[in-house]
Amino acid sequence: MGTPARAMERLDSVAGAGLDLVELWRQAAPLLADAVPHFESPCFFTVDPESLLTTSHFQEGLPEIPAEWLGREYAEGDYNSMSEVLLSSSGSGTLHDATGGRPELSRKFHEEMQPFGCSQELLVALRTRDQESWGVIGLYREVGRPAFAPSEIRALRQIAPRLAAGARYGLLVGQALEPDLPHAPGLVVLNRRLLIDSATVTATDWLASLGGTVDNPPASVLAVAGQALRSADGEAESRVRSPGGQWILLRGAALVSPDGPRQVSVILDEPQPAHLAGLLLRAYGLTSREQEVASSVLQGRSTGVIADQLGIAMGTVQAHLRNIFEKTGVRSRRELVGAIFHRSYEPRVRDNESRTSQARPSRRGLMAQQSV
């Protein structure tokens, strides 16, 4: 057991080590226990930044998350839900605070916590420094233990952006190594002299679109790699336009070793993957505006917030919702979220669980082959 301060330092190093997703969680779990004591293993979730729907779950000792637990998260309301925490300004929430000190008001308290001897829940959103949401960590305490202290919650919120960047890296790398989505990201790993040591198959196409090769990488990739090596947090990002007019997002991450950074990775990807948008438009025939409204509903945003964001009247939002419900065959917002999750995102969760059991990397996003 280490001190909380030392545990947080080590968490920062682990998050920046360029690990695959499951190895990141496995190395982070004991450090989280040192930093914020809790019961059993943490629950680690990843989400699709576009929809905020779950794409993977990992908890050491739990082979797979029960379908009914996932279903209730999206099909039924409850206190201190992941969706609420992901949308909150603080990026954290406890069941104690959400229920005003009466956790027995919560359904999951009776069905998912009490049977395992838990009475306290803390959820912390994993949001990168650019406010992109990539997951949630759930910690629990058994009956008779004190509530999570404000200082403990602040500590986790401070490390959350670094863990979010680590989770994003792990998912993008998984998709780059074994892609199953169109336009999958590419990954190159460079040494300190900024020579490419390795590259995924998909990376060669991305490099070519920028006028470069593995042996002669484009200047934009070298610039991001060099910036990541020099930056205090080991991260760098740039958007560049290819000679063909395509915008490409470059994300650099210094890979930390005990002796300091020795390599740096660069992920080449679409700036704004539109997999969910494409699925909705193709399968349901939604208009562009209806798709915008539907995406906001999936993220848990209220009618008023959607109206403000899109600059339209609340009545217009309601009219779009009626059209969306008719086209998708549902009767409510919650049914819409549940339908999209079960048809398109739960298969990704199960696929990632299967891949974990085979020691294969987890992948991001919804399943490309899933139709609605």
N, C-alpha and C positions, 0 to 999 in steps of 0.2 A: 504494500500500500504506500502510495506517495502522498505528498501534500496536494491540496486542490490547485495551488498555483503551478506546481510542477506538472500536474496532470494536464492542465490547460496548455502549457507550453508543448508538451508531448503531443497533445491532440492537434495542435497547430502544425507540427511537423508531419504527423501521420496524414493529415488532410492534404498536405502538399507533396506527398511522396509519389503521386501518379499511380495509385493502386487501382485495381479493378474494384468494382462496387462492393462485392461481398467481403473481400479482404480489407477494404476500408472500414466496413462496419465491424468486422471481427477485431481489428486492431483498436478501433475507437471504443468498443464496449467496455473493457476494463478501465480505460482512462476516464470514461464518463462516470464509472462507479467511484473512482477516486475523487473526481471533481464534485460530483453531486450524488451522494449515496442514495441507492434506490433498491427495489426488490427485483430479484431475478435479472433477466436480460432486457436491454432496451428494445423497443419496437422501432424499426427503421422503415420508413415508407419513402418511395420516390413518387413524384407526380409529373405529369406532362405540363410544362409551363404554360401552354396555350389554353388548356381546359381545366387545369388543376385537379384532374382525375388521376387516381392511383395507377402506377405502372409496375411497381414491385413492392414487396414486403419481405422483410427479413427479421427474424428473431431466433437467436440460437436456441435450439431445443424444440422449436415449433416447426414441424415439417412443412406445413402450409397453413395459411390463415383460413379459418372456416368461411365458407361461402356466405353463410347468413350474417357474419360480422361485416363483411364487405357490403353486402346488400343493404343492411340497415344504415350504413354510413350515408348512402345516397338515396335510398328509397324512403327513409323515415327521418324525422328530425330528432335531435337530441342536444343536450347541453355539451359545450366544449367540443364541438365537432372539428374535424380537420379543416373543413372548408371555412369555418368561422375563423380559425386561427390563421390560416393562410391569407385571409382577407383583412385581418386586423392590423391596426397601425403598429401595435407592439410586437406582433409576430410570436406571441406566446399566450398561453391560457392554462388555467388549472380548473379542474372540475369543482373544487371547493369554492373558488371565486365565482364561477359561472352559475352555480346553484345557490349562491348566498350562504354557503356553509351547510347546505342540505343535499349532499350527494345522492341521498336516497330518492331524490326527484328524477334522477337520470335512469333511463332504461339500461344503459350499458353498465351502470354501477351494479345492478342486480344480475345481469346476464353475462357480463364479460369480466367483471372485477371481483365481486364478492366470492364467486366460486373458487377463485384462486387466492383468496385471502387479502386482496388489495382494497384499499379505501381511498387512496390519493392518486390523482393523475395529473401529469404535467405534459403539455404538448408544446413544442417549439418548432416554428417554421424554419425551413432551410432556404433562405433567400440570399442570393449572391449580392455583392456590393452594388450591382446595377439593378437590384430589386427583381431579379428573375427567380421565381419559386421552383425549386427542384425536389422538395420533400418535406417530411415532418419526422421529428423524433418524439417518441412517447416514453416517458419514465413513470414508474409506479412505486408506491409505498404500501406496505402492509398495514393492517389494522393496528392501531396503537402507536404508530409512528407519527411524528409531527408533520405538519403541512410543509410543502416546499417553501423555503424562505425567499424573500425578494432578492437577496444577494446571490442565491443559487440560480435563480431564474435569469438574473442579469448576466451571470457568468456564461450560461449556455447561449444566451442571445448574442454575446460577444464573439463566441467561437462559431456560431451558426453560419455566417457568410463563408468562412473558410471550409466548413464541412459541406456546404452547398456547392461550392466550386469543386470540391473533391468528388461529390456525387455526380455532378454534371460531367466531369471528366470521365468518370468510370462508365457512365451510360453511353456517352458519345464514343468512347473507345470501343465498347462492346459492339456498338452498331457499325463502327468502322472495320473491326476485325472480322465480324461475321454478319454482314449487312442483310437485312430482309426488307428494307424500305427503298423506294426509288430515291435517287440522289443522296445516297448515304454519305455521311461525313468521311473525310480522309484523315489519316494520322501520319505525321512524320516525326521522327525523333532525331534531334541533332546533338552533336557533342559541343564542348565549349569553344571549339574553333568554328562552329556553325557549319559543320559538314554533316550531311544526313547519314545517320547510322542505319536507320531502317524506315520503311514506309509501307503502309498497307496498299493493297491492290487498288482500292478506290482513290487513294491519294495521288496516284500517278495521273489520273484523269483531271483531278483538281489542279495539279501542278501544270499540266499541259494547257489548261484553260487560261492560266496566267502567263503562258509563254515560257515555262520552265520545265525542268526534268529533275529526277533524283540526283543526278550528277551535277546539275547546274540549276539549283533552286532559284526561284524568282526573288528579287530584292525585297518585295513586300513580306515574304515569309521570313527571310533573314532578319528584317527589321523587327518584326514581332518577337522572334526568338531572342534576339539580343536585348530587347526591352524587358522581356520576362526575366532574363538572367540578371538584369541590373536592378529591377524594381524591388522595393522593400517586401512586398507580399508575394513575389514570384509569379505575378500574373500580368498579362498584357492582351490587348484586344484591338483589332483594326478591321475596318470594312474597306475593301478595295474593289475597284471595277475592272473586270477582265477586258482584254482587247475586243472580245465579242459582245461587250455591253452587259455582262452578267455581274451582279453584285455578289461578293463572296466574303463571308465572315471568317476571320483568322483569330483563333484563340491560342495564346501561348501560355505555357505553364512550366516553370522550372521544376525539375524533378529532384527532390531533396534526398541526399544521402547523409550518413553520419558525419562525413567530412565536408558537407556543403554541397551545393548544386554541381552536378557533373554532366547532366544532360538537360535538354529542354525539349518539350513536345509542342507541336503546333497542330491544332485541329482545323481543318478547312471544311466549311459547312455553308448551308444556305443561311442568310441573315434571319429570315423569318419562315421556317418550315410551315407549310400550309396543309399538312396531312389531314387534320381535322376538317378544315374548311373544304378541302377537296372531297372528302368523304361525304360531308353533309350535302354539298351542292350536287354531287353526282347521284347519290342514293336517294335523296329526298326531294330534289328539285327545288330547294330553297333559293329565293332571290339573294343577291348580295347583302341587302339590308337585313333580311330574315336571318341569314347566317351570322351577321354581326350580333344580332339580338340573341340568337341561340347560343353563341359562344359566351356571351355575358351571363346568360342563365346558367350555363354549365359551371361558370366560375362562382356562382352563388350571389350575383349582384342583384339588387332590388330594382323594381321598375323605375323608381326615381333616379337611382344612380345611372341606369342604362340610358334614360332620357337625357340626363345631363351630359353623359359621355358622348352620345351621338347627336346632341343638339336638336332633339325632336320632342314633341309633346308626350306626356305620359299616356294619353289616349292612343296615340300612334303606336307606342310600344305595345299596348294591350292588343291593338288590332294585328300587329305583326305576330304576337304570341298566339292569337287565335288561328292565324294561318299556319304557323309552325306546328301547333298541336294537331291540326287537321291533316297536314301533310305527313307528319311522323306517326300518327295513329295513337297519340297519348291524350290525356285529359288535363294534365297539370305540369307545372315546372318540375316537380319532384319525379313524376313519371318520366319526363323527358331525360332528366339526368340519369335516372336509373336505367333507362333503355339504352342510352349511349354507352354507359359504363359496362353493362353486362354484355352488350353485343360487340363492343370494340376494345374495351380496356381490360376487362377481367381476363380475356384470353392472353393478353400480354403479361398480366400478373402471374397466371399459371405457367406460361412459357418460361418466364424468368425463374420461377420456383424450380421448374424442371431443370433448367440450365444450371442453377446453383447446385443441385444434387449431382450433376455431372461435371462439376468444377469448370463450367464454361461461363464466359462473361455475360452479365445482364445487359439488356438492350433497352433503348428508350422508345417512347411513343406508342401509338396504338398499333395493332397488328395489321400490316398492309393488306393481307389476304382476306381479312374479315369484312364481310358485307353486312349491311344493315337492312 
